[in-house]
Amino acid sequence: MKRFFVGLIVLMAAVFIAVVGDAENKNTGIGEAVIHLEKGRMPQVTFPHHMHQKALDNNCNACHDMFPKQPGIIKEMIFQEKLRKKQVMNSKCLKCHKDQKKAGLASGPTQCSACHVRSK
């Protein structure tokens, strides 16, 4: 159970910027995928999907219960008003990271600037 929450927290950090989801090279998310989540007003987030998959023991539904496994789907669903801006970030990413931290387990970032890093 602890391992599940650690994985969920890590996964949530990536999906964290639910403003937009865009898979690099139309990657399916399998393996070493890195997904770039575009920003609203904040800098883009580089989401290590593979790290979250591993931490969640490949439990895709930990996040994908809110949106299908499809490149760019978060952005599309926000446009279609099926998701609110920051909905995934707040209800998945931050919630999981904070729950993990509260339980004394390894967790992902809980501050916006830890994922939204300005490029130099």
N, CA, C and O atoms as a GROMACS GRO file, in nm:
protein
  480
    1MET      N    1   0.082  -0.119   0.000
    1MET     CA    2   0.000   0.000   0.000
    1MET      C    3   0.087   0.125   0.000
    1MET      O    4   0.057   0.222  -0.070
    2LYS      N    5   0.195   0.124   0.079
    2LYS     CA    6   0.285   0.239   0.083
    2LYS      C    7   0.347   0.262  -0.054
    2LYS      O    8   0.360   0.376  -0.099
    3ARG      N    9   0.385   0.154  -0.119
    3ARG     CA   10   0.448   0.164  -0.250
    3ARG      C   11   0.351   0.224  -0.352
    3ARG      O   12   0.392   0.301  -0.439
    4PHE      N   13   0.226   0.189  -0.342
    4PHE     CA   14   0.124   0.244  -0.430
    4PHE      C   15   0.116   0.396  -0.415
    4PHE      O   16   0.115   0.469  -0.514
    5PHE      N   17   0.111   0.443  -0.290
    5PHE     CA   18   0.100   0.586  -0.266
    5PHE      C   19   0.226   0.660  -0.311
    5PHE      O   20   0.217   0.772  -0.362
    6VAL      N   21   0.341   0.600  -0.293
    6VAL     CA   22   0.465   0.663  -0.339
    6VAL      C   23   0.459   0.678  -0.489
    6VAL      O   24   0.492   0.784  -0.543
    7GLY      N   25   0.419   0.574  -0.557
    7GLY     CA   26   0.408   0.579  -0.702
    7GLY      C   27   0.306   0.679  -0.747
    7GLY      O   28   0.328   0.753  -0.843
    8LEU      N   29   0.194   0.681  -0.679
    8LEU     CA   30   0.087   0.774  -0.715
    8LEU      C   31   0.135   0.918  -0.699
    8LEU      O   32   0.104   1.003  -0.783
    9ILE      N   33   0.208   0.944  -0.597
    9ILE     CA   34   0.259   1.079  -0.573
    9ILE      C   35   0.356   1.119  -0.684
    9ILE      O   36   0.348   1.230  -0.737
   10VAL      N   37   0.444   1.030  -0.719
   10VAL     CA   38   0.540   1.060  -0.824
   10VAL      C   39   0.468   1.084  -0.956
   10VAL      O   40   0.500   1.177  -1.029
   11LEU      N   41   0.370   1.001  -0.985
   11LEU     CA   42   0.293   1.017  -1.108
   11LEU      C   43   0.220   1.150  -1.109
   11LEU      O   44   0.214   1.217  -1.212
   12MET      N   45   0.166   1.187  -0.998
   12MET     CA   46   0.091   1.311  -0.991
   12MET      C   47   0.178   1.432  -1.015
   12MET      O   48   0.131   1.532  -1.070
   13ALA      N   49   0.303   1.426  -0.975
   13ALA     CA   50   0.392   1.539  -0.998
   13ALA      C   51   0.402   1.569  -1.146
   13ALA      O   52   0.406   1.685  -1.187
   14ALA      N   53   0.405   1.465  -1.226
   14ALA     CA   54   0.418   1.485  -1.369
   14ALA      C   55   0.293   1.539  -1.432
   14ALA      O   56   0.298   1.631  -1.514
   15VAL      N   57   0.185   1.484  -1.395
   15VAL     CA   58   0.059   1.527  -1.453
   15VAL      C   59   0.023   1.663  -1.394
   15VAL      O   60  -0.065   1.733  -1.444
   16PHE      N   61   0.092   1.696  -1.291
   16PHE     CA   62   0.085   1.817  -1.213
   16PHE      C   63   0.038   1.941  -1.288
   16PHE      O   64  -0.049   2.013  -1.240
   17ILE      N   65   0.093   1.966  -1.402
   17ILE     CA   66   0.051   2.084  -1.477
   17ILE      C   67  -0.053   2.041  -1.577
   17ILE      O   68  -0.026   2.029  -1.696
   18ALA      N   69  -0.168   2.020  -1.528
   18ALA     CA   70  -0.277   1.966  -1.611
   18ALA      C   71  -0.332   2.067  -1.709
   18ALA      O   72  -0.436   2.045  -1.771
   19VAL      N   73  -0.264   2.176  -1.722
   19VAL     CA   74  -0.311   2.275  -1.818
   19VAL      C   75  -0.308   2.215  -1.957
   19VAL      O   76  -0.400   2.236  -2.036
   20VAL      N   77  -0.201   2.139  -1.987
   20VAL     CA   78  -0.190   2.080  -2.119
   20VAL      C   79  -0.103   1.956  -2.112
   20VAL      O   80  -0.003   1.954  -2.041
   21GLY      N   81  -0.140   1.854  -2.185
   21GLY     CA   82  -0.058   1.735  -2.194
   21GLY      C   83  -0.014   1.715  -2.338
   21GLY      O   84  -0.094   1.718  -2.431
   22ASP      N   85   0.116   1.695  -2.354
   22ASP     CA   86   0.167   1.678  -2.490
   22ASP      C   87   0.279   1.575  -2.486
   22ASP      O   88   0.383   1.601  -2.426
   23ALA      N   89   0.260   1.460  -2.548
   23ALA     CA   90   0.361   1.355  -2.546
   23ALA      C   91   0.465   1.380  -2.654
   23ALA      O   92   0.432   1.403  -2.770
   24GLU      N   93   0.589   1.376  -2.613
   24GLU     CA   94   0.699   1.398  -2.706
   24GLU      C   95   0.705   1.284  -2.807
   24GLU      O   96   0.698   1.167  -2.770
   25ASN      N   97   0.718   1.320  -2.934
   25ASN     CA   98   0.728   1.223  -3.043
   25ASN      C   99   0.609   1.126  -3.047
   25ASN      O  100   0.625   1.012  -3.088
   26LYS      N  101   0.495   1.170  -3.005
   26LYS     CA  102   0.374   1.087  -3.002
   26LYS      C  103   0.399   0.957  -2.927
   26LYS      O  104   0.348   0.851  -2.965
   27ASN      N  105   0.476   0.966  -2.822
   27ASN     CA  106   0.513   0.850  -2.743
   27ASN      C  107   0.390   0.795  -2.673
   27ASN      O  108   0.302   0.870  -2.632
   28THR      N  109   0.384   0.666  -2.660
   28THR     CA  110   0.271   0.601  -2.595
   28THR      C  111   0.281   0.605  -2.444
   28THR      O  112   0.187   0.566  -2.375
   29GLY      N  113   0.393   0.653  -2.391
   29GLY     CA  114   0.410   0.659  -2.247
   29GLY      C  115   0.479   0.536  -2.193
   29GLY      O  116   0.506   0.528  -2.073
   30ILE      N  117   0.507   0.441  -2.277
   30ILE     CA  118   0.570   0.317  -2.233
   30ILE      C  119   0.721   0.334  -2.230
   30ILE      O  120   0.780   0.395  -2.319
   31GLY      N  121   0.783   0.279  -2.128
   31GLY     CA  122   0.929   0.280  -2.121
   31GLY      C  123   0.986   0.411  -2.071
   31GLY      O  124   0.941   0.464  -1.969
   32GLU      N  125   1.083   0.463  -2.142
   32GLU     CA  126   1.158   0.581  -2.099
   32GLU      C  127   1.094   0.712  -2.144
   32GLU      O  128   1.166   0.810  -2.163
   33ALA      N  129   0.966   0.717  -2.160
   33ALA     CA  130   0.898   0.836  -2.211
   33ALA      C  131   0.915   0.955  -2.119
   33ALA      O  132   0.909   0.944  -1.996
   34VAL      N  133   0.937   1.068  -2.181
   34VAL     CA  134   0.936   1.196  -2.111
   34VAL      C  135   0.828   1.278  -2.178
   34VAL      O  136   0.830   1.297  -2.299
   35ILE      N  137   0.736   1.326  -2.100
   35ILE     CA  138   0.624   1.402  -2.153
   35ILE      C  139   0.640   1.547  -2.109
   35ILE      O  140   0.670   1.575  -1.993
   36HIS      N  141   0.620   1.637  -2.202
   36HIS     CA  142   0.628   1.779  -2.170
   36HIS      C  143   0.487   1.833  -2.153
   36HIS      O  144   0.406   1.832  -2.246
   37LEU      N  145   0.459   1.879  -2.033
   37LEU     CA  146   0.329   1.936  -2.004
   37LEU      C  147   0.342   2.086  -2.017
   37LEU      O  148   0.415   2.151  -1.942
   38GLU      N  149   0.272   2.139  -2.113
   38GLU     CA  150   0.283   2.282  -2.138
   38GLU      C  151   0.216   2.359  -2.027
   38GLU      O  152   0.138   2.306  -1.948
   39LYS      N  153   0.248   2.483  -2.025
   39LYS     CA  154   0.207   2.570  -1.916
   39LYS      C  155   0.085   2.652  -1.950
   39LYS      O  156   0.038   2.656  -2.064
   40GLY      N  157   0.037   2.717  -1.850
   40GLY     CA  158  -0.055   2.827  -1.868
   40GLY      C  159   0.036   2.948  -1.857
   40GLY      O  160   0.101   2.987  -1.953
   41ARG      N  161   0.040   3.007  -1.740
   41ARG     CA  162   0.130   3.120  -1.714
   41ARG      C  163   0.266   3.072  -1.666
   41ARG      O  164   0.364   3.146  -1.671
   42MET      N  165   0.273   2.949  -1.620
   42MET     CA  166   0.396   2.895  -1.561
   42MET      C  167   0.482   2.827  -1.667
   42MET      O  168   0.433   2.794  -1.775
   43PRO      N  169   0.611   2.806  -1.636
   43PRO     CA  170   0.698   2.735  -1.729
   43PRO      C  171   0.652   2.590  -1.750
   43PRO      O  172   0.583   2.532  -1.666
   44GLN      N  173   0.690   2.535  -1.863
   44GLN     CA  174   0.659   2.396  -1.899
   44GLN      C  175   0.715   2.299  -1.794
   44GLN      O  176   0.815   2.327  -1.729
   45VAL      N  177   0.649   2.187  -1.778
   45VAL     CA  178   0.692   2.082  -1.687
   45VAL      C  179   0.740   1.962  -1.769
   45VAL      O  180   0.671   1.917  -1.860
   46THR      N  181   0.859   1.912  -1.737
   46THR     CA  182   0.908   1.790  -1.798
   46THR      C  183   0.868   1.677  -1.705
   46THR      O  184   0.917   1.668  -1.592
   47PHE      N  185   0.779   1.590  -1.752
   47PHE     CA  186   0.720   1.484  -1.672
   47PHE      C  187   0.785   1.351  -1.705
   47PHE      O  188   0.768   1.300  -1.816
   48PRO      N  189   0.859   1.292  -1.611
   48PRO     CA  190   0.920   1.162  -1.633
   48PRO      C  191   0.817   1.050  -1.617
   48PRO      O  192   0.807   0.987  -1.512
   49HIS      N  193   0.742   1.026  -1.723
   49HIS     CA  194   0.633   0.929  -1.719
   49HIS      C  195   0.682   0.792  -1.674
   49HIS      O  196   0.617   0.727  -1.592
   50HIS      N  197   0.796   0.749  -1.726
   50HIS     CA  198   0.849   0.616  -1.692
   50HIS      C  199   0.876   0.604  -1.542
   50HIS      O  200   0.853   0.497  -1.485
   51MET      N  201   0.922   0.710  -1.478
   51MET     CA  202   0.950   0.707  -1.335
   51MET      C  203   0.819   0.690  -1.257
   51MET      O  204   0.813   0.617  -1.158
   52HIS      N  205   0.715   0.758  -1.302
   52HIS     CA  206   0.585   0.747  -1.236
   52HIS      C  207   0.525   0.609  -1.258
   52HIS      O  208   0.464   0.553  -1.167
   53GLN      N  209   0.541   0.554  -1.378
   53GLN     CA  210   0.492   0.419  -1.406
   53GLN      C  211   0.556   0.321  -1.310
   53GLN      O  212   0.489   0.236  -1.251
   54LYS      N  213   0.686   0.332  -1.294
   54LYS     CA  214   0.760   0.241  -1.206
   54LYS      C  215   0.715   0.258  -1.061
   54LYS      O  216   0.692   0.159  -0.991
   55ALA      N  217   0.703   0.381  -1.016
   55ALA     CA  218   0.663   0.407  -0.878
   55ALA      C  219   0.522   0.358  -0.849
   55ALA      O  220   0.490   0.320  -0.736
   56LEU      N  221   0.438   0.358  -0.951
   56LEU     CA  222   0.299   0.313  -0.934
   56LEU      C  223   0.278   0.169  -0.974
   56LEU      O  224   0.164   0.123  -0.987
   57ASP      N  225   0.387   0.096  -0.994
   57ASP     CA  226   0.379  -0.044  -1.036
   57ASP      C  227   0.292  -0.060  -1.160
   57ASP      O  228   0.213  -0.154  -1.170
   58ASN      N  229   0.307   0.034  -1.252
   58ASN     CA  230   0.233   0.033  -1.379
   58ASN      C  231   0.081   0.038  -1.362
   58ASN      O  232   0.007  -0.012  -1.446
   59ASN      N  233   0.036   0.098  -1.252
   59ASN     CA  234  -0.108   0.117  -1.231
   59ASN      C  235  -0.151   0.244  -1.305
   59ASN      O  236  -0.158   0.351  -1.245
   60CYS      N  237  -0.178   0.231  -1.432
   60CYS     CA  238  -0.213   0.346  -1.517
   60CYS      C  239  -0.335   0.420  -1.467
   60CYS      O  240  -0.344   0.542  -1.481
   61ASN      N  241  -0.430   0.349  -1.408
   61ASN     CA  242  -0.554   0.411  -1.363
   61ASN      C  243  -0.536   0.505  -1.245
   61ASN      O  244  -0.628   0.578  -1.208
   62ALA      N  245  -0.418   0.504  -1.185
   62ALA     CA  246  -0.392   0.598  -1.077
   62ALA      C  247  -0.412   0.741  -1.127
   62ALA      O  248  -0.456   0.828  -1.052
   63CYS      N  249  -0.381   0.765  -1.252
   63CYS     CA  250  -0.402   0.897  -1.314
   63CYS      C  251  -0.499   0.891  -1.429
   63CYS      O  252  -0.582   0.980  -1.447
   64HIS      N  253  -0.489   0.786  -1.507
   64HIS     CA  254  -0.568   0.779  -1.629
   64HIS      C  255  -0.714   0.745  -1.607
   64HIS      O  256  -0.785   0.714  -1.702
   65ASP      N  257  -0.760   0.749  -1.484
   65ASP     CA  258  -0.904   0.738  -1.459
   65ASP      C  259  -0.971   0.871  -1.493
   65ASP      O  260  -1.093   0.876  -1.513
   66MET      N  261  -0.892   0.980  -1.500
   66MET     CA  262  -0.947   1.112  -1.532
   66MET      C  263  -0.939   1.145  -1.680
   66MET      O  264  -1.018   1.225  -1.730
   67PHE      N  265  -0.844   1.084  -1.751
   67PHE     CA  266  -0.825   1.114  -1.892
   67PHE      C  267  -0.764   0.992  -1.961
   67PHE      O  268  -0.688   0.918  -1.900
   68PRO      N  269  -0.798   0.972  -2.089
   68PRO     CA  270  -0.746   0.856  -2.163
   68PRO      C  271  -0.596   0.866  -2.188
   68PRO      O  272  -0.537   0.973  -2.178
   69LYS      N  273  -0.538   0.754  -2.221
   69LYS     CA  274  -0.396   0.746  -2.257
   69LYS      C  275  -0.382   0.791  -2.402
   69LYS      O  276  -0.388   0.710  -2.494
   70GLN      N  277  -0.363   0.920  -2.419
   70GLN     CA  278  -0.357   0.976  -2.554
   70GLN      C  279  -0.276   1.105  -2.549
   70GLN      O  280  -0.303   1.191  -2.465
   71PRO      N  281  -0.176   1.120  -2.636
   71PRO     CA  282  -0.098   1.244  -2.638
   71PRO      C  283  -0.186   1.367  -2.654
   71PRO      O  284  -0.276   1.369  -2.738
   72GLY      N  285  -0.161   1.468  -2.573
   72GLY     CA  286  -0.233   1.594  -2.583
   72GLY      C  287  -0.375   1.593  -2.528
   72GLY      O  288  -0.448   1.690  -2.546
   73ILE      N  289  -0.416   1.485  -2.462
   73ILE     CA  290  -0.555   1.471  -2.420
   73ILE      C  291  -0.596   1.569  -2.311
   73ILE      O  292  -0.710   1.613  -2.308
   74ILE      N  293  -0.505   1.603  -2.222
   74ILE     CA  294  -0.542   1.695  -2.114
   74ILE      C  295  -0.577   1.831  -2.173
   74ILE      O  296  -0.679   1.890  -2.138
   75LYS      N  297  -0.492   1.880  -2.263
   75LYS     CA  298  -0.518   2.008  -2.329
   75LYS      C  299  -0.651   2.003  -2.404
   75LYS      O  300  -0.731   2.096  -2.396
   76GLU      N  301  -0.674   1.894  -2.475
   76GLU     CA  302  -0.798   1.879  -2.552
   76GLU      C  303  -0.920   1.877  -2.460
   76GLU      O  304  -1.020   1.942  -2.489
   77MET      N  305  -0.911   1.805  -2.350
   77MET     CA  306  -1.026   1.795  -2.259
   77MET      C  307  -1.054   1.928  -2.189
   77MET      O  308  -1.169   1.959  -2.159
   78ILE      N  309  -0.950   2.006  -2.163
   78ILE     CA  310  -0.970   2.138  -2.105
   78ILE      C  311  -1.041   2.227  -2.208
   78ILE      O  312  -1.135   2.300  -2.174
   79PHE      N  313  -0.997   2.219  -2.332
   79PHE     CA  314  -1.060   2.296  -2.439
   79PHE      C  315  -1.207   2.258  -2.454
   79PHE      O  316  -1.293   2.344  -2.476
   80GLN      N  317  -1.236   2.129  -2.442
   80GLN     CA  318  -1.374   2.080  -2.454
   80GLN      C  319  -1.454   2.100  -2.326
   80GLN      O  320  -1.572   2.064  -2.319
   81GLU      N  321  -1.390   2.158  -2.225
   81GLU     CA  322  -1.451   2.182  -2.093
   81GLU      C  323  -1.492   2.053  -2.023
   81GLU      O  324  -1.589   2.050  -1.946
   82LYS      N  325  -1.417   1.945  -2.050
   82LYS     CA  326  -1.439   1.818  -1.979
   82LYS      C  327  -1.348   1.808  -1.858
   82LYS      O  328  -1.371   1.726  -1.769
   83LEU      N  329  -1.245   1.891  -1.854
   83LEU     CA  330  -1.156   1.906  -1.739
   83LEU      C  331  -1.140   2.055  -1.715
   83LEU      O  332  -1.145   2.135  -1.808
   84ARG      N  333  -1.120   2.092  -1.588
   84ARG     CA  334  -1.090   2.230  -1.554
   84ARG      C  335  -0.938   2.247  -1.550
   84ARG      O  336  -0.865   2.151  -1.526
   85LYS      N  337  -0.892   2.368  -1.574
   85LYS     CA  338  -0.749   2.396  -1.561
   85LYS      C  339  -0.707   2.359  -1.420
   85LYS      O  340  -0.779   2.386  -1.324
   86LYS      N  341  -0.594   2.298  -1.408
   86LYS     CA  342  -0.534   2.256  -1.280
   86LYS      C  343  -0.608   2.142  -1.211
   86LYS      O  344  -0.570   2.102  -1.101
   87GLN      N  345  -0.714   2.088  -1.272
   87GLN     CA  346  -0.790   1.980  -1.208
   87GLN      C  347  -0.704   1.858  -1.184
   87GLN      O  348  -0.705   1.802  -1.074
   88VAL      N  349  -0.629   1.815  -1.285
   88VAL     CA  350  -0.544   1.698  -1.268
   88VAL      C  351  -0.435   1.727  -1.167
   88VAL      O  352  -0.408   1.646  -1.078
   89MET      N  353  -0.372   1.844  -1.180
   89MET     CA  354  -0.265   1.881  -1.089
   89MET      C  355  -0.312   1.880  -0.944
   89MET      O  356  -0.245   1.824  -0.858
   90ASN      N  357  -0.426   1.942  -0.917
   90ASN     CA  358  -0.473   1.953  -0.779
   90ASN      C  359  -0.529   1.822  -0.725
   90ASN      O  360  -0.500   1.786  -0.611
   91SER      N  361  -0.608   1.752  -0.804
   91SER     CA  362  -0.674   1.632  -0.752
   91SER      C  363  -0.589   1.506  -0.763
   91SER      O  364  -0.617   1.407  -0.696
   92LYS      N  365  -0.487   1.509  -0.845
   92LYS     CA  366  -0.401   1.391  -0.862
   92LYS      C  367  -0.260   1.420  -0.811
   92LYS      O  368  -0.218   1.365  -0.708
   93CYS      N  369  -0.187   1.503  -0.882
   93CYS     CA  370  -0.046   1.527  -0.853
   93CYS      C  371  -0.021   1.574  -0.710
   93CYS      O  372   0.043   1.506  -0.630
   94LEU      N  373  -0.073   1.692  -0.680
   94LEU     CA  374  -0.048   1.750  -0.548
   94LEU      C  375  -0.108   1.666  -0.436
   94LEU      O  376  -0.046   1.649  -0.331
   95LYS      N  377  -0.227   1.614  -0.458
   95LYS     CA  378  -0.290   1.532  -0.355
   95LYS      C  379  -0.203   1.411  -0.322
   95LYS      O  380  -0.180   1.380  -0.205
   96CYS      N  381  -0.157   1.343  -0.424
   96CYS     CA  382  -0.075   1.225  -0.403
   96CYS      C  383   0.057   1.261  -0.335
   96CYS      O  384   0.098   1.195  -0.239
   97HIS      N  385   0.124   1.364  -0.384
   97HIS     CA  386   0.251   1.405  -0.325
   97HIS      C  387   0.234   1.443  -0.178
   97HIS      O  388   0.315   1.404  -0.094
   98LYS      N  389   0.130   1.519  -0.149
   98LYS     CA  390   0.107   1.561  -0.010
   98LYS      C  391   0.070   1.443   0.079
   98LYS      O  392   0.115   1.436   0.193
   99ASP      N  393  -0.011   1.350   0.028
   99ASP     CA  394  -0.048   1.231   0.105
   99ASP      C  395   0.076   1.148   0.137
   99ASP      O  396   0.092   1.099   0.249
  100GLN      N  397   0.164   1.132   0.039
  100GLN     CA  398   0.287   1.057   0.060
  100GLN      C  399   0.374   1.123   0.164
  100GLN      O  400   0.427   1.057   0.254
  101LYS      N  401   0.390   1.252   0.152
  101LYS     CA  402   0.474   1.328   0.246
  101LYS      C  403   0.417   1.318   0.387
  101LYS      O  404   0.491   1.297   0.483
  102LYS      N  405   0.285   1.333   0.399
  102LYS     CA  406   0.219   1.325   0.529
  102LYS      C  407   0.238   1.187   0.592
  102LYS      O  408   0.249   1.176   0.714
  103ALA      N  409   0.241   1.083   0.508
  103ALA     CA  410   0.260   0.947   0.558
  103ALA      C  411   0.407   0.917   0.589
  103ALA      O  412   0.440   0.807   0.633
  104GLY      N  413   0.494   1.016   0.567
  104GLY     CA  414   0.636   0.998   0.595
  104GLY      C  415   0.708   0.918   0.487
  104GLY      O  416   0.816   0.864   0.512
  105LEU      N  417   0.651   0.911   0.370
  105LEU     CA  418   0.710   0.836   0.260
  105LEU      C  419   0.775   0.930   0.160
  105LEU      O  420   0.751   1.051   0.162
  106ALA      N  421   0.858   0.874   0.075
  106ALA     CA  422   0.919   0.955  -0.031
  106ALA      C  423   0.806   1.011  -0.116
  106ALA      O  424   0.709   0.942  -0.147
  107SER      N  425   0.820   1.138  -0.154
  107SER     CA  426   0.714   1.200  -0.232
  107SER      C  427   0.773   1.293  -0.336
  107SER      O  428   0.890   1.330  -0.332
  108GLY      N  429   0.689   1.329  -0.429
  108GLY     CA  430   0.727   1.427  -0.529
  108GLY      C  431   0.711   1.567  -0.472
  108GLY      O  432   0.670   1.584  -0.358
  109PRO      N  433   0.742   1.666  -0.553
  109PRO     CA  434   0.734   1.805  -0.509
  109PRO      C  435   0.593   1.846  -0.471
  109PRO      O  436   0.495   1.795  -0.524
  110THR      N  437   0.584   1.939  -0.377
  110THR     CA  438   0.454   1.993  -0.336
  110THR      C  439   0.447   2.144  -0.361
  110THR      O  440   0.347   2.207  -0.328
  111GLN      N  441   0.552   2.199  -0.417
  111GLN     CA  442   0.556   2.341  -0.450
  111GLN      C  443   0.557   2.357  -0.602
  111GLN      O  444   0.627   2.283  -0.671
  112CYS      N  445   0.482   2.451  -0.654
  112CYS     CA  446   0.470   2.472  -0.799
  112CYS      C  447   0.606   2.487  -0.866
  112CYS      O  448   0.631   2.427  -0.971
  113SER      N  449   0.693   2.567  -0.807
  113SER     CA  450   0.822   2.598  -0.870
  113SER      C  451   0.916   2.479  -0.878
  113SER      O  452   1.016   2.485  -0.948
  114ALA      N  453   0.886   2.372  -0.807
  114ALA     CA  454   0.971   2.254  -0.813
  114ALA      C  455   0.952   2.178  -0.944
  114ALA      O  456   1.045   2.111  -0.989
  115CYS      N  457   0.836   2.188  -1.005
  115CYS     CA  458   0.810   2.122  -1.133
  115CYS      C  459   0.813   2.223  -1.248
  115CYS      O  460   0.858   2.192  -1.359
  116HIS      N  461   0.765   2.343  -1.220
  116HIS     CA  462   0.764   2.450  -1.322
  116HIS      C  463   0.898   2.523  -1.316
  116HIS      O  464   0.910   2.628  -1.253
  117VAL      N  465   0.998   2.466  -1.380
  117VAL     CA  466   1.132   2.522  -1.375
  117VAL      C  467   1.160   2.601  -1.502
  117VAL      O  468   1.145   2.550  -1.612
  118ARG      N  469   1.200   2.725  -1.484
  118ARG     CA  470   1.234   2.809  -1.599
  118ARG      C  471   1.365   2.761  -1.659
  118ARG      O  472   1.462   2.737  -1.588
  119SER      N  473   1.365   2.748  -1.792
  119SER     CA  474   1.488   2.706  -1.860
  119SER      C  475   1.587   2.821  -1.860
  119SER      O  476   1.549   2.938  -1.862
  120LYS      N  477   1.713   2.785  -1.857
  120LYS     CA  478   1.818   2.887  -1.850
  120LYS      C  479   1.873   2.917  -1.986
  120LYS      O  480   1.962   3.000  -2.000
   0.00000   0.00000   0.00000
